[in-house]
């Protein structure tokens, strides 16, 4: 997991060429002007812009992806994202076609995202987005899916 301010995202170039594509896009574009839904950048990186309501921790579960890492950015609203211990992770379900699964594990860390921040959740790293940080649960977020 990498958690930082958007203004610092350039520090993470060089980890993966597809991550570099996403970072360059984030640095050079107005994310608030992205349309809802999926926007393809190339065959290896795409963006999902969505609206959702954050929910109480006890209603959420860890998710996992095997082929993609996520860069999650709150465009409006604030959420808490938890990351879990992949060392004790048990995958409860996984769909290869959608690269989405749920998992059970111990919590390692949490961070409050909100506008101006981002989190990168690596492939195979359990993460739990969408946990309510306050009574105002509305979120608009951009999730960059970066093929590894």
C-alpha positions in Angstrom: 0.0 0.0 0.0 1.1 3.5 -0.8 -0.8 6.4 0.8 0.2 10.0 0.0 -0.9 13.4 -1.3 -1.7 13.7 -5.0 1.0 16.4 -5.3 3.6 13.7 -4.4 2.4 11.0 -6.8 5.3 11.5 -9.2 7.6 10.1 -6.6 6.2 6.6 -7.4 7.2 6.5 -11.0 9.5 3.6 -12.0 7.7 0.9 -10.1 5.8 -0.4 -13.1 5.4 1.0 -16.7 1.6 0.9 -16.5 1.7 2.6 -13.1 3.8 5.3 -14.8 1.0 5.7 -17.5 -1.6 6.3 -14.7 0.7 8.7 -12.8 1.3 10.8 -15.9 -2.4 10.9 -16.5 -3.2 12.0 -13.0 -0.5 14.7 -13.0 -1.6 16.1 -16.4 -5.4 16.0 -16.3 -8.3 17.3 -14.4 -9.8 14.2 -12.8 -13.0 16.1 -11.9 -13.9 16.4 -15.6 -13.8 12.6 -16.2 -17.2 11.1 -17.2 -18.9 8.6 -15.0 -18.1 5.0 -15.8 -15.1 3.5 -17.5 -12.5 5.4 -19.5 -9.7 3.4 -21.2 -6.3 5.0 -21.3 -4.7 2.1 -23.2 -4.9 -1.6 -23.1 -3.3 -1.8 -19.7 -4.8 1.1 -17.7 -8.4 2.2 -17.3 -10.3 4.5 -14.9 -13.7 3.8 -13.3 -15.4 7.0 -12.0 -18.3 6.2 -9.7 -20.6 7.6 -7.0 -21.3 5.6 -3.9 -22.2 5.9 -0.3 -19.6 4.9 2.3 -20.9 2.4 4.9 -20.1 1.4 8.4 -17.0 -0.8 8.9 -19.0 -3.8 10.1 -20.9 -4.0 6.7 -17.7 -4.1 4.6 -15.3 -6.8 3.6 -11.8 -7.0 2.1 -11.5 -7.2 -1.6 -8.6 -8.5 -3.7 -7.4 -8.3 -7.3 -4.8 -10.6 -8.9 -4.2 -8.9 -12.3 -4.6 -5.2 -11.4 -3.4 -2.7 -8.8 -5.8 0.1 -7.8 -5.1 3.8 -7.4 -8.1 5.1 -5.5 -8.8 8.9 -5.4 -11.7 10.6 -3.7 -13.0 13.4 -6.0 -15.5 14.4 -3.4 -16.4 13.1 0.0 -14.1 11.2 2.4 -13.7 7.5 3.1 -11.5 5.3 5.2 -9.7 2.5 3.4 -8.3 -0.4 5.3 -5.5 -2.7 4.1 -5.1 -6.2 5.3 -2.4 -8.8 6.0 -1.9 -10.9 2.9 0.2 -13.3 5.0 -2.9 -14.6 6.8 -5.4 -13.9 4.1 -8.0 -16.5 3.1 -9.7 -15.8 -0.2 -13.4 -16.3 0.3 -14.4 -16.0 -3.4 -12.7 -14.9 -6.6 -13.9 -14.4 -10.1 -11.1 -14.5 -12.7 -13.2 -12.8 -15.4 -13.8 -9.7 -13.3 -10.5 -9.9 -11.3 -12.5 -9.4 -8.1 -12.6 -11.4 -5.0 -13.4 -11.1 -1.3 -11.0 -12.1 1.5 -10.7 -12.5 5.2 -7.6 -11.3 7.0 -6.3 -9.2 9.9 -6.1 -5.5 9.4 -2.7 -3.9 9.0 -3.5 -0.2 8.5 -6.1 2.3 7.6 -6.0 5.7 6.1 -8.5 8.5 5.5 -8.5 9.4 1.8 -10.5 12.5 0.9 -9.8 14.9 -1.9 -6.1 15.6 -2.5 -4.9 12.2 -1.4 -4.6 8.8 -3.0 -3.9 5.2 -2.1 -2.3 2.5 -4.3 -3.3 -1.0 -3.4 -1.1 -3.5 -5.0 -2.3 -6.7 -6.7 -2.9 -9.4 -4.1 -3.1 -6.9 -1.4 -6.4 -7.1 0.5 -8.1 -3.7 0.9 -11.5 -2.5 2.1 -12.6 0.8 0.5 -15.8 2.7 1.2 -15.8 2.8 5.0 -17.6 5.8 6.4 -15.4 8.5 7.8 -18.3 10.7 9.0 -22.1 11.1 8.8 -21.7 12.5 5.2 -21.3 9.3 3.3 -21.5 10.5 -0.3 -18.4 9.7 -2.4 -17.4 10.4 -5.9 -14.2 8.6 -6.7 -11.9 7.7 -9.5 -10.3 4.2 -9.4 -7.4 3.6 -11.8 -7.0 -0.1 -12.6 -3.4 -0.7 -13.5 -2.5 -4.1 -15.1 0.6 -5.6 -13.5 
